[in-house]
Amino acid sequence: QVQLVESGGGSVHTGGSLRLSCAASGFTFCMGWFRQAPGKEREGVASFAPTTGTTSYANSVRGRFTISQDKDKNTVYLQMDNLSPEDTATYYCAADTRACGLYFVENAQFVGQGSQVTVSA
């Protein structure tokens, strides 16, 4: 069982930035975030494979969001820049031991408690 502890999130205006953090209690093959807004489907946002450094991004965030890792802390970060109201959602850290990519983030074995991100115009 992998425990995920999230931090970060908050409220900003359009164009602002936020950073999410996610610390894992053990090794995982894949870490990332998915988001879900009221009335919308779950969307995989970004994934990171610690063993290869491979990253994947949803088209909706590519070029604005960056996922990275601090190996010593077993923590991944999601830097979110140039935010827009369409990014408003609850963001969930996710981890999987099977494979990596946005699909495995959306359907992850382990999920954090969620962080609210609100972007106002």
Disulfide bonds with the S-S distance in Angstrom:
Cys22-Cys93 1.89
Cys30-Cys100 2.15
